[in-house]
Amino acid sequence: MSASWPLVFGAWLAATISTLGALFLGEVMGFTPCVLCWYQRIFMFPLVFVLAVGLFPLDPKVIRYALPLSITGWLVAVYHMLLVEGIIPETMTPCTKGVPCSQVEVEWFGFVTIPLLSVASFTVINLLLLAIYFKNRK
């Protein structure tokens, strides 16, 4: 087994857990996603399939396809988190109809919000994919 396999698997696992969590919050708990949440889903959901294809057989070059999705999703998630925290003014939001992007629907332990969870997931995936890149660069 290649040393890259556990890293690809870890990235796939993080993407899968994030996808299932988003589906649970939307479909089971009934939270309507805002526009920025939809954009984050657009970048997260395909990672489950792209990374799975990179696992069997192992293809460390899967980062060519996964990393751009993950970095872009991370940027959207950071923007969303800064908007929720009030650092970015609400006037700079694409959420003109439906659920406001600055609305906090879930807050666990007084600080864990959905955008923070998204930033954490994309960060883990990015770090694992970058580890594969630097491991195979040697």
C-alpha positions in Angstrom: 0.0 0.0 0.0 1.3 3.4 -0.9 1.9 6.0 1.8 -0.5 8.3 -0.1 -3.5 6.0 0.2 -4.3 6.9 3.9 -4.1 10.6 3.0 -6.5 10.2 0.0 -8.8 8.1 2.2 -8.8 10.7 5.0 -9.7 13.4 2.5 -12.5 11.2 1.1 -13.7 10.5 4.6 -13.8 14.2 5.5 -15.7 15.0 2.3 -18.2 12.2 2.9 -18.9 13.1 6.5 -19.3 16.8 5.5 -21.7 15.8 2.7 -23.8 13.5 4.9 -23.8 16.3 7.6 -25.1 18.9 5.1 -27.7 16.5 3.8 -28.8 15.7 7.4 -29.1 19.4 8.3 -31.1 20.2 5.2 -33.2 17.1 4.7 -33.7 15.8 8.2 -33.5 18.9 10.4 -35.2 21.0 7.8 -32.7 23.9 7.6 -32.9 25.7 4.3 -29.4 26.4 2.9 -28.5 30.0 2.0 -26.9 30.8 -1.3 -23.4 30.6 0.1 -24.2 27.2 1.6 -25.3 26.0 -1.8 -22.0 27.2 -3.3 -20.1 25.3 -0.6 -22.1 22.2 -1.4 -21.3 22.6 -5.1 -17.6 22.3 -4.2 -17.9 19.6 -1.5 -20.3 17.1 -2.9 -18.2 16.2 -6.0 -15.2 15.6 -3.8 -16.8 12.4 -2.5 -16.8 10.9 -5.9 -13.6 12.4 -7.2 -11.6 11.2 -4.2 -13.3 7.7 -4.3 -12.2 7.3 -7.9 -8.6 8.2 -6.8 -8.6 5.5 -4.2 -9.3 2.4 -6.3 -6.7 2.0 -7.8 -4.7 4.6 -6.0 -4.0 7.6 -8.2 -2.1 10.3 -6.2 -2.7 12.6 -9.2 -6.3 12.9 -8.0 -5.2 16.1 -6.3 -5.2 17.7 -9.8 -9.0 17.5 -9.7 -9.8 17.6 -6.0 -7.5 20.4 -4.9 -9.1 23.2 -7.1 -12.6 22.1 -5.8 -11.4 22.1 -2.2 -9.5 25.4 -2.3 -12.4 27.2 -4.0 -14.9 25.7 -1.5 -12.6 26.8 1.3 -12.6 30.4 0.0 -16.4 30.5 -0.2 -16.6 29.0 3.3 -14.2 31.6 4.8 -16.1 34.4 3.1 -19.3 32.9 4.6 -17.8 32.6 8.1 -16.5 36.2 8.0 -20.0 37.4 6.9 -21.6 35.5 9.8 -19.1 36.9 12.3 -19.9 40.5 11.0 -16.4 41.1 9.7 -17.7 41.4 6.2 -20.8 43.7 5.9 -24.1 42.1 5.0 -24.3 44.5 2.0 -21.5 42.4 0.4 -23.6 39.2 0.2 -25.1 37.4 -2.7 -28.1 36.4 -0.6 -30.7 38.7 -1.8 -33.6 36.3 -1.7 -34.5 33.4 0.6 -32.4 32.7 3.7 -30.0 35.5 4.7 -26.4 34.3 4.5 -25.6 36.1 7.8 -28.3 34.2 9.7 -27.0 31.7 12.3 -29.3 28.7 12.2 -27.1 26.4 14.4 -24.6 27.4 17.1 -23.1 24.6 19.2 -21.0 25.3 22.3 -21.6 29.1 21.7 -19.3 29.4 18.7 -19.5 26.4 16.3 -21.6 27.4 13.3 -22.3 25.7 10.0 -19.8 28.0 8.1 -17.2 27.2 10.7 -17.8 23.5 10.2 -17.4 24.0 6.5 -14.1 25.9 6.9 -12.8 23.1 9.1 -13.8 20.4 6.7 -12.3 22.1 3.7 -9.2 22.9 5.7 -8.7 19.2 6.6 -9.2 18.2 3.0 -6.8 20.8 1.7 -4.1 19.9 4.2 -4.4 16.2 3.3 -4.3 16.9 -0.4 -1.3 19.2 0.0 0.5 16.5 2.0 0.0 14.1 -0.9 1.4 16.7 -3.3 4.5 17.3 -1.2 5.0 13.6 -0.4 4.9 12.7 -4.2 7.1 15.6 -5.2 10.2 14.1 -3.6 
